[in-house]
């Protein structure tokens, strides 16, 4: 069993930055990676980035490469997503999960946190 709790969402203006946090507990160390996903209204849930549990390898989707940065704390129970240069199209519910980019392989999801980019 794994528990994941996201925080840090909110309303920001285009061009601003925001950092999301994901706190993991339970048996999350049994998994390959912790990833970030998002889902905009009417669209499929999209994998953004992940960091592997064992060695901290990082992967990004093309849609966020160069703007978003994933990281973790020393205890491996906190995963962060720093989002720079936010655009209107970044508006979505952001989720962390046990997995990397492929939503069909996810076993556990957080509850999601809303990010709204608006003027």
C-alpha positions as CSV (number, residue, x, y, z in Angstrom):
1,X,0.0,0.0,0.0
2,X,1.2,3.5,-1.0
3,X,-0.1,6.9,0.0
4,X,0.7,9.9,-2.1
5,X,-0.3,13.5,-1.2
6,X,0.2,16.4,-3.5
7,X,0.3,20.1,-2.5
8,X,1.4,23.4,-3.8
9,X,-1.2,24.1,-6.5
10,X,-2.8,27.4,-7.0
11,X,-3.5,30.3,-9.3
12,X,-0.6,31.9,-11.1
13,X,-0.1,34.3,-14.0
14,X,1.6,33.3,-17.3
15,X,5.4,33.4,-17.0
16,X,5.4,32.8,-13.3
17,X,6.8,29.8,-11.4
18,X,5.2,27.3,-9.1
19,X,6.6,24.3,-7.2
20,X,4.5,21.2,-6.4
21,X,5.2,18.7,-3.7
22,X,4.4,15.0,-3.4
23,X,4.7,13.3,0.0
24,X,5.0,9.5,-0.2
25,X,4.4,6.9,2.5
26,X,3.8,3.2,2.9
27,X,5.6,0.8,0.6
28,X,6.6,3.3,-2.1
29,X,10.2,2.1,-2.0
30,X,9.1,-1.1,-3.8
31,X,8.3,0.9,-6.9
32,X,10.6,1.9,-9.8
33,X,9.8,5.6,-9.8
34,X,7.6,8.4,-8.6
35,X,6.2,10.5,-11.4
36,X,4.1,13.6,-12.1
37,X,1.1,13.6,-14.4
38,X,-1.5,16.1,-15.3
39,X,-5.0,16.1,-16.7
40,X,-6.7,19.1,-18.3
41,X,-10.5,19.2,-18.8
42,X,-11.6,16.9,-21.6
43,X,-8.1,15.5,-22.2
44,X,-6.2,12.3,-21.3
45,X,-4.0,12.1,-18.3
46,X,-0.5,13.0,-19.5
47,X,2.8,11.9,-18.0
48,X,5.2,14.8,-17.4
49,X,8.3,13.5,-15.5
50,X,9.6,10.9,-13.1
51,X,12.5,10.2,-10.8
52,X,13.6,6.7,-10.1
53,X,13.6,5.5,-6.5
54,X,16.9,3.6,-6.6
55,X,19.3,6.0,-8.3
56,X,17.4,9.2,-9.0
57,X,17.4,9.0,-12.8
58,X,15.2,11.6,-14.3
59,X,12.9,11.5,-17.3
60,X,10.8,14.3,-18.9
61,X,8.1,14.4,-21.5
62,X,8.9,16.7,-24.4
63,X,6.0,18.9,-23.5
64,X,7.7,20.1,-20.3
65,X,11.4,19.5,-21.0
66,X,13.4,22.7,-20.3
67,X,10.7,24.3,-18.2
68,X,9.9,21.8,-15.4
69,X,12.4,20.3,-13.0
70,X,11.8,17.2,-10.9
71,X,13.8,16.5,-7.7
72,X,13.6,14.6,-4.4
73,X,14.7,14.9,-0.8
74,X,17.4,12.8,0.8
75,X,14.9,10.5,2.4
76,X,13.2,9.8,-0.9
77,X,9.8,10.4,0.5
78,X,9.3,13.9,-1.0
79,X,9.2,14.5,-4.8
80,X,9.0,18.1,-6.1
81,X,8.1,19.5,-9.5
82,X,9.3,23.0,-10.1
83,X,7.4,24.6,-13.0
84,X,8.9,27.6,-14.7
85,X,7.6,29.9,-17.4
86,X,4.0,28.7,-16.9
87,X,1.7,28.9,-19.9
88,X,-2.1,29.0,-20.1
89,X,-2.1,25.5,-21.5
90,X,-0.4,24.2,-18.3
91,X,-3.7,24.6,-16.5
92,X,-4.7,21.1,-15.2
93,X,-5.0,18.9,-12.2
94,X,-1.5,17.6,-11.3
95,X,-1.0,14.2,-9.8
96,X,1.9,12.3,-8.5
97,X,1.9,8.5,-8.8
98,X,3.9,5.3,-8.6
99,X,5.2,5.1,-12.2
100,X,7.0,6.9,-14.9
101,X,5.2,8.7,-17.8
102,X,2.9,5.7,-18.7
103,X,-0.4,6.2,-16.9
104,X,-1.5,2.6,-17.6
105,X,1.3,1.2,-15.4
106,X,0.4,3.3,-12.3
107,X,-0.8,1.4,-9.2
108,X,-1.3,4.4,-6.8
109,X,-2.3,8.0,-7.4
110,X,-2.4,11.0,-5.2
111,X,-5.6,13.1,-5.0
112,X,-4.4,15.8,-7.3
113,X,-3.7,19.5,-7.0
114,X,-5.2,22.2,-9.2
115,X,-2.9,24.5,-11.1
116,X,-4.5,27.3,-12.9
117,X,-2.5,29.7,-15.2
118,X,-4.6,32.7,-16.0
119,X,-4.3,36.4,-16.6
